[in-house]
Amino acid sequence: MVRLIAVIADRFGIQVAEKVAAQAVPALGTAGGALINTLFIDHFQDVARGHFIVRRLERRYGKEAVHAVYMAL
C-alpha cells in the first residue's frame, strides 16, 4: 500500500507542484503590485507635502525670497 502511494505521488508530484506554482503567480503579482503602489503613494505624498510647504513659505515671505534662498542652497 505504501509503495502504491509512493508511485502515485511520484507520478503526480510534478503536476501538483506546477499547479501550485501556477496558482501562486497571481498572488505574487498582487503582492508586487501592492508594494509598487505603496512606494508610489509614499513618494507622491512626500512630494505634495514639500510642494505645499514651499507654497506656504511663498505666501508668507514672497516668491522671490523663497526662490533666492532655494538657489543659495
CHARMM internal coordinates of N, CA and C (Angstrom, degrees):
IC EDIT
DIST 1 N 1 CA 1.4437
DIST 1 CA 1 C 1.5413
ANGL 1 N 1 CA 1 C 110.71
DIST 1 C 2 N 1.3155
ANGL 1 CA 1 C 2 N 116.15
DIHE 1 N 1 CA 1 C 2 N -45.23
DIST 2 N 2 CA 1.4670
ANGL 1 C 2 N 2 CA 120.67
DIHE 1 CA 1 C 2 N 2 CA 179.23
DIST 2 CA 2 C 1.5205
ANGL 2 N 2 CA 2 C 110.02
DIHE 1 C 2 N 2 CA 2 C -62.56
DIST 2 C 3 N 1.3163
ANGL 2 CA 2 C 3 N 115.77
DIHE 2 N 2 CA 2 C 3 N -39.92
DIST 3 N 3 CA 1.4638
ANGL 2 C 3 N 3 CA 119.89
DIHE 2 CA 2 C 3 N 3 CA -179.83
DIST 3 CA 3 C 1.5272
ANGL 3 N 3 CA 3 C 110.58
DIHE 2 C 3 N 3 CA 3 C -64.72
DIST 3 C 4 N 1.3334
ANGL 3 CA 3 C 4 N 117.18
DIHE 3 N 3 CA 3 C 4 N -40.84
DIST 4 N 4 CA 1.4670
ANGL 3 C 4 N 4 CA 121.14
DIHE 3 CA 3 C 4 N 4 CA 177.71
DIST 4 CA 4 C 1.5255
ANGL 4 N 4 CA 4 C 111.11
DIHE 3 C 4 N 4 CA 4 C -60.87
DIST 4 C 5 N 1.3025
ANGL 4 CA 4 C 5 N 116.47
DIHE 4 N 4 CA 4 C 5 N -44.71
DIST 5 N 5 CA 1.4766
ANGL 4 C 5 N 5 CA 120.88
DIHE 4 CA 4 C 5 N 5 CA 178.46
DIST 5 CA 5 C 1.5231
ANGL 5 N 5 CA 5 C 110.27
DIHE 4 C 5 N 5 CA 5 C -63.15
DIST 5 C 6 N 1.3192
ANGL 5 CA 5 C 6 N 117.53
DIHE 5 N 5 CA 5 C 6 N -39.87
DIST 6 N 6 CA 1.4633
ANGL 5 C 6 N 6 CA 121.24
DIHE 5 CA 5 C 6 N 6 CA 178.99
DIST 6 CA 6 C 1.5210
ANGL 6 N 6 CA 6 C 110.93
DIHE 5 C 6 N 6 CA 6 C -64.29
DIST 6 C 7 N 1.3360
ANGL 6 CA 6 C 7 N 117.59
DIHE 6 N 6 CA 6 C 7 N -40.47
DIST 7 N 7 CA 1.4642
ANGL 6 C 7 N 7 CA 121.07
DIHE 6 CA 6 C 7 N 7 CA 179.07
DIST 7 CA 7 C 1.5277
ANGL 7 N 7 CA 7 C 110.23
DIHE 6 C 7 N 7 CA 7 C -65.96
DIST 7 C 8 N 1.3290
ANGL 7 CA 7 C 8 N 116.65
DIHE 7 N 7 CA 7 C 8 N -43.27
DIST 8 N 8 CA 1.4783
ANGL 7 C 8 N 8 CA 120.38
DIHE 7 CA 7 C 8 N 8 CA 179.08
DIST 8 CA 8 C 1.5266
ANGL 8 N 8 CA 8 C 110.19
DIHE 7 C 8 N 8 CA 8 C -64.78
DIST 8 C 9 N 1.3079
ANGL 8 CA 8 C 9 N 117.28
DIHE 8 N 8 CA 8 C 9 N -42.56
DIST 9 N 9 CA 1.4663
ANGL 8 C 9 N 9 CA 121.11
DIHE 8 CA 8 C 9 N 9 CA 179.54
DIST 9 CA 9 C 1.5241
ANGL 9 N 9 CA 9 C 110.80
DIHE 8 C 9 N 9 CA 9 C -62.85
DIST 9 C 10 N 1.3423
ANGL 9 CA 9 C 10 N 117.02
DIHE 9 N 9 CA 9 C 10 N -40.19
DIST 10 N 10 CA 1.4669
ANGL 9 C 10 N 10 CA 120.15
DIHE 9 CA 9 C 10 N 10 CA 178.11
DIST 10 CA 10 C 1.5207
ANGL 10 N 10 CA 10 C 111.05
DIHE 9 C 10 N 10 CA 10 C -63.84
DIST 10 C 11 N 1.3186
ANGL 10 CA 10 C 11 N 115.86
DIHE 10 N 10 CA 10 C 11 N -39.36
DIST 11 N 11 CA 1.4659
ANGL 10 C 11 N 11 CA 119.56
DIHE 10 CA 10 C 11 N 11 CA -177.06
DIST 11 CA 11 C 1.5231
ANGL 11 N 11 CA 11 C 111.84
DIHE 10 C 11 N 11 CA 11 C -70.92
DIST 11 C 12 N 1.3164
ANGL 11 CA 11 C 12 N 117.30
DIHE 11 N 11 CA 11 C 12 N -41.34
DIST 12 N 12 CA 1.4565
ANGL 11 C 12 N 12 CA 120.43
DIHE 11 CA 11 C 12 N 12 CA -175.66
DIST 12 CA 12 C 1.5248
ANGL 12 N 12 CA 12 C 113.22
DIHE 11 C 12 N 12 CA 12 C -98.05
DIST 12 C 13 N 1.3134
ANGL 12 CA 12 C 13 N 117.73
DIHE 12 N 12 CA 12 C 13 N -4.02
DIST 13 N 13 CA 1.4653
ANGL 12 C 13 N 13 CA 120.69
DIHE 12 CA 12 C 13 N 13 CA -177.42
DIST 13 CA 13 C 1.5106
ANGL 13 N 13 CA 13 C 112.80
DIHE 12 C 13 N 13 CA 13 C -59.73
DIST 13 C 14 N 1.3160
ANGL 13 CA 13 C 14 N 118.27
DIHE 13 N 13 CA 13 C 14 N -43.93
DIST 14 N 14 CA 1.4689
ANGL 13 C 14 N 14 CA 121.91
DIHE 13 CA 13 C 14 N 14 CA -178.82
DIST 14 CA 14 C 1.5165
ANGL 14 N 14 CA 14 C 110.04
DIHE 13 C 14 N 14 CA 14 C -67.33
DIST 14 C 15 N 1.3297
ANGL 14 CA 14 C 15 N 117.25
DIHE 14 N 14 CA 14 C 15 N -41.66
DIST 15 N 15 CA 1.4563
ANGL 14 C 15 N 15 CA 120.69
DIHE 14 CA 14 C 15 N 15 CA -179.62
DIST 15 CA 15 C 1.5227
ANGL 15 N 15 CA 15 C 111.21
DIHE 14 C 15 N 15 CA 15 C -64.68
DIST 15 C 16 N 1.3203
ANGL 15 CA 15 C 16 N 116.33
DIHE 15 N 15 CA 15 C 16 N -41.39
DIST 16 N 16 CA 1.4625
ANGL 15 C 16 N 16 CA 120.42
DIHE 15 CA 15 C 16 N 16 CA 178.55
DIST 16 CA 16 C 1.5281
ANGL 16 N 16 CA 16 C 109.77
DIHE 15 C 16 N 16 CA 16 C -65.51
DIST 16 C 17 N 1.3186
ANGL 16 CA 16 C 17 N 117.07
DIHE 16 N 16 CA 16 C 17 N -42.52
DIST 17 N 17 CA 1.4622
ANGL 16 C 17 N 17 CA 120.33
DIHE 16 CA 16 C 17 N 17 CA 179.41
DIST 17 CA 17 C 1.5273
ANGL 17 N 17 CA 17 C 110.54
DIHE 16 C 17 N 17 CA 17 C -63.42
DIST 17 C 18 N 1.3253
ANGL 17 CA 17 C 18 N 117.62
DIHE 17 N 17 CA 17 C 18 N -39.99
DIST 18 N 18 CA 1.4739
ANGL 17 C 18 N 18 CA 120.44
DIHE 17 CA 17 C 18 N 18 CA 177.80
DIST 18 CA 18 C 1.5207
ANGL 18 N 18 CA 18 C 111.03
DIHE 17 C 18 N 18 CA 18 C -65.72
DIST 18 C 19 N 1.3297
ANGL 18 CA 18 C 19 N 115.99
DIHE 18 N 18 CA 18 C 19 N -39.07
DIST 19 N 19 CA 1.4689
ANGL 18 C 19 N 19 CA 119.54
DIHE 18 CA 18 C 19 N 19 CA 178.86
DIST 19 CA 19 C 1.5290
ANGL 19 N 19 CA 19 C 110.80
DIHE 18 C 19 N 19 CA 19 C -64.60
DIST 19 C 20 N 1.3208
ANGL 19 CA 19 C 20 N 116.47
DIHE 19 N 19 CA 19 C 20 N -44.14
DIST 20 N 20 CA 1.4709
ANGL 19 C 20 N 20 CA 120.40
DIHE 19 CA 19 C 20 N 20 CA 178.62
DIST 20 CA 20 C 1.5220
ANGL 20 N 20 CA 20 C 110.06
DIHE 19 C 20 N 20 CA 20 C -62.55
DIST 20 C 21 N 1.3228
ANGL 20 CA 20 C 21 N 117.48
DIHE 20 N 20 CA 20 C 21 N -41.79
DIST 21 N 21 CA 1.4690
ANGL 20 C 21 N 21 CA 120.68
DIHE 20 CA 20 C 21 N 21 CA 178.85
DIST 21 CA 21 C 1.5232
ANGL 21 N 21 CA 21 C 110.68
DIHE 20 C 21 N 21 CA 21 C -64.68
DIST 21 C 22 N 1.3320
ANGL 21 CA 21 C 22 N 117.10
DIHE 21 N 21 CA 21 C 22 N -41.52
DIST 22 N 22 CA 1.4626
ANGL 21 C 22 N 22 CA 120.32
DIHE 21 CA 21 C 22 N 22 CA 179.52
DIST 22 CA 22 C 1.5238
ANGL 22 N 22 CA 22 C 111.22
DIHE 21 C 22 N 22 CA 22 C -65.55
DIST 22 C 23 N 1.3114
ANGL 22 CA 22 C 23 N 117.22
DIHE 22 N 22 CA 22 C 23 N -35.70
DIST 23 N 23 CA 1.4623
ANGL 22 C 23 N 23 CA 120.39
DIHE 22 CA 22 C 23 N 23 CA 179.09
DIST 23 CA 23 C 1.5233
ANGL 23 N 23 CA 23 C 111.38
DIHE 22 C 23 N 23 CA 23 C -75.33
DIST 23 C 24 N 1.3149
ANGL 23 CA 23 C 24 N 117.40
DIHE 23 N 23 CA 23 C 24 N -22.76
DIST 24 N 24 CA 1.4630
ANGL 23 C 24 N 24 CA 120.75
DIHE 23 CA 23 C 24 N 24 CA -179.53
DIST 24 CA 24 C 1.5257
ANGL 24 N 24 CA 24 C 112.08
DIHE 23 C 24 N 24 CA 24 C -79.87
DIST 24 C 25 N 1.3326
ANGL 24 CA 24 C 25 N 118.21
DIHE 24 N 24 CA 24 C 25 N -21.50
DIST 25 N 25 CA 1.4612
ANGL 24 C 25 N 25 CA 121.37
DIHE 24 CA 24 C 25 N 25 CA -176.81
DIST 25 CA 25 C 1.5257
ANGL 25 N 25 CA 25 C 112.20
DIHE 24 C 25 N 25 CA 25 C -59.14
DIST 25 C 26 N 1.3367
ANGL 25 CA 25 C 26 N 120.62
DIHE 25 N 25 CA 25 C 26 N -48.67
DIST 26 N 26 CA 1.4666
ANGL 25 C 26 N 26 CA 119.00
DIHE 25 CA 25 C 26 N 26 CA 178.73
DIST 26 CA 26 C 1.5298
ANGL 26 N 26 CA 26 C 113.00
DIHE 25 C 26 N 26 CA 26 C -61.76
DIST 26 C 27 N 1.3266
ANGL 26 CA 26 C 27 N 116.74
DIHE 26 N 26 CA 26 C 27 N -36.97
DIST 27 N 27 CA 1.4611
ANGL 26 C 27 N 27 CA 119.36
DIHE 26 CA 26 C 27 N 27 CA 178.82
DIST 27 CA 27 C 1.5216
ANGL 27 N 27 CA 27 C 110.95
DIHE 26 C 27 N 27 CA 27 C -65.83
DIST 27 C 28 N 1.3205
ANGL 27 CA 27 C 28 N 116.68
DIHE 27 N 27 CA 27 C 28 N -39.92
DIST 28 N 28 CA 1.4728
ANGL 27 C 28 N 28 CA 120.02
DIHE 27 CA 27 C 28 N 28 CA 177.79
DIST 28 CA 28 C 1.5236
ANGL 28 N 28 CA 28 C 110.49
DIHE 27 C 28 N 28 CA 28 C -66.79
DIST 28 C 29 N 1.3330
ANGL 28 CA 28 C 29 N 116.66
DIHE 28 N 28 CA 28 C 29 N -39.09
DIST 29 N 29 CA 1.4585
ANGL 28 C 29 N 29 CA 120.40
DIHE 28 CA 28 C 29 N 29 CA 177.04
DIST 29 CA 29 C 1.5187
ANGL 29 N 29 CA 29 C 111.74
DIHE 28 C 29 N 29 CA 29 C -63.69
DIST 29 C 30 N 1.3184
ANGL 29 CA 29 C 30 N 115.93
DIHE 29 N 29 CA 29 C 30 N -40.48
DIST 30 N 30 CA 1.4616
ANGL 29 C 30 N 30 CA 120.56
DIHE 29 CA 29 C 30 N 30 CA 178.28
DIST 30 CA 30 C 1.5273
ANGL 30 N 30 CA 30 C 110.49
DIHE 29 C 30 N 30 CA 30 C -63.41
DIST 30 C 31 N 1.3141
ANGL 30 CA 30 C 31 N 116.31
DIHE 30 N 30 CA 30 C 31 N -45.18
DIST 31 N 31 CA 1.4682
ANGL 30 C 31 N 31 CA 120.11
DIHE 30 CA 30 C 31 N 31 CA -179.83
DIST 31 CA 31 C 1.5296
ANGL 31 N 31 CA 31 C 110.52
DIHE 30 C 31 N 31 CA 31 C -64.35
DIST 31 C 32 N 1.3351
ANGL 31 CA 31 C 32 N 116.95
DIHE 31 N 31 CA 31 C 32 N -42.23
DIST 32 N 32 CA 1.4683
ANGL 31 C 32 N 32 CA 120.15
DIHE 31 CA 31 C 32 N 32 CA 178.18
DIST 32 CA 32 C 1.5207
ANGL 32 N 32 CA 32 C 111.85
DIHE 31 C 32 N 32 CA 32 C -64.16
DIST 32 C 33 N 1.3303
ANGL 32 CA 32 C 33 N 116.37
DIHE 32 N 32 CA 32 C 33 N -42.09
DIST 33 N 33 CA 1.4681
ANGL 32 C 33 N 33 CA 120.33
DIHE 32 CA 32 C 33 N 33 CA 177.75
DIST 33 CA 33 C 1.5183
ANGL 33 N 33 CA 33 C 111.98
DIHE 32 C 33 N 33 CA 33 C -62.89
DIST 33 C 34 N 1.3226
ANGL 33 CA 33 C 34 N 116.39
DIHE 33 N 33 CA 33 C 34 N -41.29
DIST 34 N 34 CA 1.4651
ANGL 33 C 34 N 34 CA 120.29
DIHE 33 CA 33 C 34 N 34 CA 178.40
DIST 34 CA 34 C 1.5263
ANGL 34 N 34 CA 34 C 110.87
DIHE 33 C 34 N 34 CA 34 C -63.77
DIST 34 C 35 N 1.3204
ANGL 34 CA 34 C 35 N 116.73
DIHE 34 N 34 CA 34 C 35 N -39.75
DIST 35 N 35 CA 1.4681
ANGL 34 C 35 N 35 CA 120.44
DIHE 34 CA 34 C 35 N 35 CA 178.48
DIST 35 CA 35 C 1.5242
ANGL 35 N 35 CA 35 C 111.11
DIHE 34 C 35 N 35 CA 35 C -64.13
DIST 35 C 36 N 1.3194
ANGL 35 CA 35 C 36 N 116.73
DIHE 35 N 35 CA 35 C 36 N -45.34
DIST 36 N 36 CA 1.4678
ANGL 35 C 36 N 36 CA 120.81
DIHE 35 CA 35 C 36 N 36 CA 179.77
DIST 36 CA 36 C 1.5261
ANGL 36 N 36 CA 36 C 110.46
DIHE 35 C 36 N 36 CA 36 C -63.48
DIST 36 C 37 N 1.3367
ANGL 36 CA 36 C 37 N 117.09
DIHE 36 N 36 CA 36 C 37 N -43.27
DIST 37 N 37 CA 1.4625
ANGL 36 C 37 N 37 CA 120.26
DIHE 36 CA 36 C 37 N 37 CA 178.39
DIST 37 CA 37 C 1.5181
ANGL 37 N 37 CA 37 C 111.12
DIHE 36 C 37 N 37 CA 37 C -60.94
DIST 37 C 38 N 1.3169
ANGL 37 CA 37 C 38 N 116.80
DIHE 37 N 37 CA 37 C 38 N -41.75
DIST 38 N 38 CA 1.4652
ANGL 37 C 38 N 38 CA 120.43
DIHE 37 CA 37 C 38 N 38 CA 179.16
DIST 38 CA 38 C 1.5212
ANGL 38 N 38 CA 38 C 111.00
DIHE 37 C 38 N 38 CA 38 C -62.86
DIST 38 C 39 N 1.3337
ANGL 38 CA 38 C 39 N 116.76
DIHE 38 N 38 CA 38 C 39 N -42.27
DIST 39 N 39 CA 1.4687
ANGL 38 C 39 N 39 CA 119.92
DIHE 38 CA 38 C 39 N 39 CA 178.78
DIST 39 CA 39 C 1.5211
ANGL 39 N 39 CA 39 C 111.26
DIHE 38 C 39 N 39 CA 39 C -63.49
DIST 39 C 40 N 1.3368
ANGL 39 CA 39 C 40 N 117.73
DIHE 39 N 39 CA 39 C 40 N -43.90
DIST 40 N 40 CA 1.4617
ANGL 39 C 40 N 40 CA 120.69
DIHE 39 CA 39 C 40 N 40 CA 178.46
DIST 40 CA 40 C 1.5156
ANGL 40 N 40 CA 40 C 111.39
DIHE 39 C 40 N 40 CA 40 C -63.82
DIST 40 C 41 N 1.3336
ANGL 40 CA 40 C 41 N 117.17
DIHE 40 N 40 CA 40 C 41 N -44.03
DIST 41 N 41 CA 1.4638
ANGL 40 C 41 N 41 CA 120.41
DIHE 40 CA 40 C 41 N 41 CA 179.64
DIST 41 CA 41 C 1.5186
ANGL 41 N 41 CA 41 C 110.27
DIHE 40 C 41 N 41 CA 41 C -60.07
DIST 41 C 42 N 1.3218
ANGL 41 CA 41 C 42 N 117.24
DIHE 41 N 41 CA 41 C 42 N -46.94
DIST 42 N 42 CA 1.4729
ANGL 41 C 42 N 42 CA 120.49
DIHE 41 CA 41 C 42 N 42 CA 179.23
DIST 42 CA 42 C 1.5242
ANGL 42 N 42 CA 42 C 111.02
DIHE 41 C 42 N 42 CA 42 C -59.90
DIST 42 C 43 N 1.3265
ANGL 42 CA 42 C 43 N 116.46
DIHE 42 N 42 CA 42 C 43 N -44.22
DIST 43 N 43 CA 1.4658
ANGL 42 C 43 N 43 CA 120.16
DIHE 42 CA 42 C 43 N 43 CA -179.28
DIST 43 CA 43 C 1.5234
ANGL 43 N 43 CA 43 C 111.06
DIHE 42 C 43 N 43 CA 43 C -61.45
DIST 43 C 44 N 1.3260
ANGL 43 CA 43 C 44 N 116.64
DIHE 43 N 43 CA 43 C 44 N -50.63
DIST 44 N 44 CA 1.4595
ANGL 43 C 44 N 44 CA 119.00
DIHE 43 CA 43 C 44 N 44 CA -175.18
DIST 44 CA 44 C 1.5256
ANGL 44 N 44 CA 44 C 112.21
DIHE 43 C 44 N 44 CA 44 C -71.72
DIST 44 C 45 N 1.3138
ANGL 44 CA 44 C 45 N 118.32
DIHE 44 N 44 CA 44 C 45 N -27.34
DIST 45 N 45 CA 1.4681
ANGL 44 C 45 N 45 CA 119.63
DIHE 44 CA 44 C 45 N 45 CA 172.92
DIST 45 CA 45 C 1.5258
ANGL 45 N 45 CA 45 C 110.48
DIHE 44 C 45 N 45 CA 45 C -67.30
DIST 45 C 46 N 1.3231
ANGL 45 CA 45 C 46 N 117.34
DIHE 45 N 45 CA 45 C 46 N -39.55
DIST 46 N 46 CA 1.4643
ANGL 45 C 46 N 46 CA 120.22
DIHE 45 CA 45 C 46 N 46 CA 176.19
DIST 46 CA 46 C 1.5288
ANGL 46 N 46 CA 46 C 110.98
DIHE 45 C 46 N 46 CA 46 C -63.44
DIST 46 C 47 N 1.3388
ANGL 46 CA 46 C 47 N 116.35
DIHE 46 N 46 CA 46 C 47 N -43.22
DIST 47 N 47 CA 1.4696
ANGL 46 C 47 N 47 CA 120.49
DIHE 46 CA 46 C 47 N 47 CA 178.93
DIST 47 CA 47 C 1.5271
ANGL 47 N 47 CA 47 C 110.19
DIHE 46 C 47 N 47 CA 47 C -62.37
DIST 47 C 48 N 1.3315
ANGL 47 CA 47 C 48 N 116.59
DIHE 47 N 47 CA 47 C 48 N -44.52
DIST 48 N 48 CA 1.4683
ANGL 47 C 48 N 48 CA 120.47
DIHE 47 CA 47 C 48 N 48 CA 179.82
DIST 48 CA 48 C 1.5265
ANGL 48 N 48 CA 48 C 110.70
DIHE 47 C 48 N 48 CA 48 C -63.73
DIST 48 C 49 N 1.3261
ANGL 48 CA 48 C 49 N 117.59
DIHE 48 N 48 CA 48 C 49 N -40.83
DIST 49 N 49 CA 1.4646
ANGL 48 C 49 N 49 CA 120.97
DIHE 48 CA 48 C 49 N 49 CA 179.02
DIST 49 CA 49 C 1.5355
ANGL 49 N 49 CA 49 C 109.87
DIHE 48 C 49 N 49 CA 49 C -60.50
DIST 49 C 50 N 1.3398
ANGL 49 CA 49 C 50 N 116.56
DIHE 49 N 49 CA 49 C 50 N -46.10
DIST 50 N 50 CA 1.4688
ANGL 49 C 50 N 50 CA 120.16
DIHE 49 CA 49 C 50 N 50 CA 178.16
DIST 50 CA 50 C 1.5176
ANGL 50 N 50 CA 50 C 111.76
DIHE 49 C 50 N 50 CA 50 C -63.32
DIST 50 C 51 N 1.3300
ANGL 50 CA 50 C 51 N 117.46
DIHE 50 N 50 CA 50 C 51 N -39.88
DIST 51 N 51 CA 1.4669
ANGL 50 C 51 N 51 CA 121.67
DIHE 50 CA 50 C 51 N 51 CA 179.50
DIST 51 CA 51 C 1.5298
ANGL 51 N 51 CA 51 C 110.77
DIHE 50 C 51 N 51 CA 51 C -59.88
DIST 51 C 52 N 1.3301
ANGL 51 CA 51 C 52 N 116.21
DIHE 51 N 51 CA 51 C 52 N -47.15
DIST 52 N 52 CA 1.4622
ANGL 51 C 52 N 52 CA 118.57
DIHE 51 CA 51 C 52 N 52 CA -176.95
DIST 52 CA 52 C 1.5228
ANGL 52 N 52 CA 52 C 112.39
DIHE 51 C 52 N 52 CA 52 C -74.23
DIST 52 C 53 N 1.3210
ANGL 52 CA 52 C 53 N 117.75
DIHE 52 N 52 CA 52 C 53 N -25.31
DIST 53 N 53 CA 1.4659
ANGL 52 C 53 N 53 CA 119.93
DIHE 52 CA 52 C 53 N 53 CA 172.75
DIST 53 CA 53 C 1.5275
ANGL 53 N 53 CA 53 C 109.42
DIHE 52 C 53 N 53 CA 53 C -66.35
DIST 53 C 54 N 1.3254
ANGL 53 CA 53 C 54 N 116.39
DIHE 53 N 53 CA 53 C 54 N -44.60
DIST 54 N 54 CA 1.4699
ANGL 53 C 54 N 54 CA 120.14
DIHE 53 CA 53 C 54 N 54 CA 178.82
DIST 54 CA 54 C 1.5273
ANGL 54 N 54 CA 54 C 110.22
DIHE 53 C 54 N 54 CA 54 C -63.34
DIST 54 C 55 N 1.3261
ANGL 54 CA 54 C 55 N 117.36
DIHE 54 N 54 CA 54 C 55 N -41.97
DIST 55 N 55 CA 1.4777
ANGL 54 C 55 N 55 CA 120.01
DIHE 54 CA 54 C 55 N 55 CA 178.80
DIST 55 CA 55 C 1.5203
ANGL 55 N 55 CA 55 C 111.48
DIHE 54 C 55 N 55 CA 55 C -61.41
DIST 55 C 56 N 1.3405
ANGL 55 CA 55 C 56 N 116.51
DIHE 55 N 55 CA 55 C 56 N -41.23
DIST 56 N 56 CA 1.4606
ANGL 55 C 56 N 56 CA 119.72
DIHE 55 CA 55 C 56 N 56 CA 178.59
DIST 56 CA 56 C 1.5297
ANGL 56 N 56 CA 56 C 110.46
DIHE 55 C 56 N 56 CA 56 C -64.21
DIST 56 C 57 N 1.3402
ANGL 56 CA 56 C 57 N 117.29
DIHE 56 N 56 CA 56 C 57 N -40.95
DIST 57 N 57 CA 1.4640
ANGL 56 C 57 N 57 CA 120.17
DIHE 56 CA 56 C 57 N 57 CA 177.29
DIST 57 CA 57 C 1.5254
ANGL 57 N 57 CA 57 C 110.92
DIHE 56 C 57 N 57 CA 57 C -64.87
DIST 57 C 58 N 1.3405
ANGL 57 CA 57 C 58 N 117.41
DIHE 57 N 57 CA 57 C 58 N -38.62
DIST 58 N 58 CA 1.4702
ANGL 57 C 58 N 58 CA 120.53
DIHE 57 CA 57 C 58 N 58 CA 178.52
DIST 58 CA 58 C 1.5192
ANGL 58 N 58 CA 58 C 111.28
DIHE 57 C 58 N 58 CA 58 C -64.29
DIST 58 C 59 N 1.3266
ANGL 58 CA 58 C 59 N 117.58
DIHE 58 N 58 CA 58 C 59 N -38.69
DIST 59 N 59 CA 1.4705
ANGL 58 C 59 N 59 CA 119.38
DIHE 58 CA 58 C 59 N 59 CA 178.12
DIST 59 CA 59 C 1.5280
ANGL 59 N 59 CA 59 C 111.10
DIHE 58 C 59 N 59 CA 59 C -67.36
DIST 59 C 60 N 1.3172
ANGL 59 CA 59 C 60 N 116.45
DIHE 59 N 59 CA 59 C 60 N -35.05
DIST 60 N 60 CA 1.4531
ANGL 59 C 60 N 60 CA 119.83
DIHE 59 CA 59 C 60 N 60 CA -176.61
DIST 60 CA 60 C 1.5389
ANGL 60 N 60 CA 60 C 111.99
DIHE 59 C 60 N 60 CA 60 C -79.53
DIST 60 C 61 N 1.3520
ANGL 60 CA 60 C 61 N 117.25
DIHE 60 N 60 CA 60 C 61 N -44.57
DIST 61 N 61 CA 1.4651
ANGL 60 C 61 N 61 CA 120.36
DIHE 60 CA 60 C 61 N 61 CA -171.72
DIST 61 CA 61 C 1.5219
ANGL 61 N 61 CA 61 C 114.05
DIHE 60 C 61 N 61 CA 61 C -111.83
DIST 61 C 62 N 1.3129
ANGL 61 CA 61 C 62 N 117.65
DIHE 61 N 61 CA 61 C 62 N -6.99
DIST 62 N 62 CA 1.4584
ANGL 61 C 62 N 62 CA 120.56
DIHE 61 CA 61 C 62 N 62 CA -178.19
DIST 62 CA 62 C 1.5165
ANGL 62 N 62 CA 62 C 111.41
DIHE 61 C 62 N 62 CA 62 C 96.96
DIST 62 C 63 N 1.3206
ANGL 62 CA 62 C 63 N 114.08
DIHE 62 N 62 CA 62 C 63 N 145.37
DIST 63 N 63 CA 1.4602
ANGL 62 C 63 N 63 CA 120.22
DIHE 62 CA 62 C 63 N 63 CA -175.63
DIST 63 CA 63 C 1.5339
ANGL 63 N 63 CA 63 C 111.76
DIHE 62 C 63 N 63 CA 63 C -64.25
DIST 63 C 64 N 1.3121
ANGL 63 CA 63 C 64 N 116.79
DIHE 63 N 63 CA 63 C 64 N -40.23
DIST 64 N 64 CA 1.4645
ANGL 63 C 64 N 64 CA 120.28
DIHE 63 CA 63 C 64 N 64 CA -177.45
DIST 64 CA 64 C 1.5244
ANGL 64 N 64 CA 64 C 111.85
DIHE 63 C 64 N 64 CA 64 C -65.41
DIST 64 C 65 N 1.3409
ANGL 64 CA 64 C 65 N 116.74
DIHE 64 N 64 CA 64 C 65 N -41.72
DIST 65 N 65 CA 1.4669
ANGL 64 C 65 N 65 CA 120.45
DIHE 64 CA 64 C 65 N 65 CA -178.89
DIST 65 CA 65 C 1.5308
ANGL 65 N 65 CA 65 C 110.68
DIHE 64 C 65 N 65 CA 65 C -64.82
DIST 65 C 66 N 1.3292
ANGL 65 CA 65 C 66 N 117.00
DIHE 65 N 65 CA 65 C 66 N -42.74
DIST 66 N 66 CA 1.4603
ANGL 65 C 66 N 66 CA 120.70
DIHE 65 CA 65 C 66 N 66 CA 179.40
DIST 66 CA 66 C 1.5279
ANGL 66 N 66 CA 66 C 109.94
DIHE 65 C 66 N 66 CA 66 C -65.66
DIST 66 C 67 N 1.3275
ANGL 66 CA 66 C 67 N 116.61
DIHE 66 N 66 CA 66 C 67 N -41.85
DIST 67 N 67 CA 1.4574
ANGL 66 C 67 N 67 CA 120.56
DIHE 66 CA 66 C 67 N 67 CA 178.71
DIST 67 CA 67 C 1.5320
ANGL 67 N 67 CA 67 C 110.91
DIHE 66 C 67 N 67 CA 67 C -63.53
DIST 67 C 68 N 1.3165
ANGL 67 CA 67 C 68 N 117.23
DIHE 67 N 67 CA 67 C 68 N -40.42
DIST 68 N 68 CA 1.4659
ANGL 67 C 68 N 68 CA 120.68
DIHE 67 CA 67 C 68 N 68 CA 179.62
DIST 68 CA 68 C 1.5308
ANGL 68 N 68 CA 68 C 111.00
DIHE 67 C 68 N 68 CA 68 C -63.92
DIST 68 C 69 N 1.3160
ANGL 68 CA 68 C 69 N 117.07
DIHE 68 N 68 CA 68 C 69 N -42.49
DIST 69 N 69 CA 1.4606
ANGL 68 C 69 N 69 CA 119.69
DIHE 68 CA 68 C 69 N 69 CA 179.12
DIST 69 CA 69 C 1.5238
ANGL 69 N 69 CA 69 C 110.24
DIHE 68 C 69 N 69 CA 69 C -66.65
DIST 69 C 70 N 1.3378
ANGL 69 CA 69 C 70 N 116.38
DIHE 69 N 69 CA 69 C 70 N -39.51
DIST 70 N 70 CA 1.4733
ANGL 69 C 70 N 70 CA 120.53
DIHE 69 CA 69 C 70 N 70 CA 179.03
DIST 70 CA 70 C 1.5311
ANGL 70 N 70 CA 70 C 110.25
DIHE 69 C 70 N 70 CA 70 C -61.71
DIST 70 C 71 N 1.3152
ANGL 70 CA 70 C 71 N 116.59
DIHE 70 N 70 CA 70 C 71 N -44.74
DIST 71 N 71 CA 1.4623
ANGL 70 C 71 N 71 CA 120.43
DIHE 70 CA 70 C 71 N 71 CA -179.86
DIST 71 CA 71 C 1.5242
ANGL 71 N 71 CA 71 C 111.51
DIHE 70 C 71 N 71 CA 71 C -67.05
DIST 71 C 72 N 1.3232
ANGL 71 CA 71 C 72 N 117.64
DIHE 71 N 71 CA 71 C 72 N -29.74
DIST 72 N 72 CA 1.4682
ANGL 71 C 72 N 72 CA 121.31
DIHE 71 CA 71 C 72 N 72 CA 178.18
DIST 72 CA 72 C 1.5281
ANGL 72 N 72 CA 72 C 111.25
DIHE 71 C 72 N 72 CA 72 C -70.83
DIST 72 C 73 N 1.3378
ANGL 72 CA 72 C 73 N 116.15
DIHE 72 N 72 CA 72 C 73 N -27.25
DIST 73 N 73 CA 1.4607
ANGL 72 C 73 N 73 CA 119.04
DIHE 72 CA 72 C 73 N 73 CA 179.29
DIST 73 CA 73 C 1.5024
ANGL 73 N 73 CA 73 C 109.70
DIHE 72 C 73 N 73 CA 73 C -72.80
END
COOR INIT
IC SEED 1 N 1 CA 1 C
IC BUILD
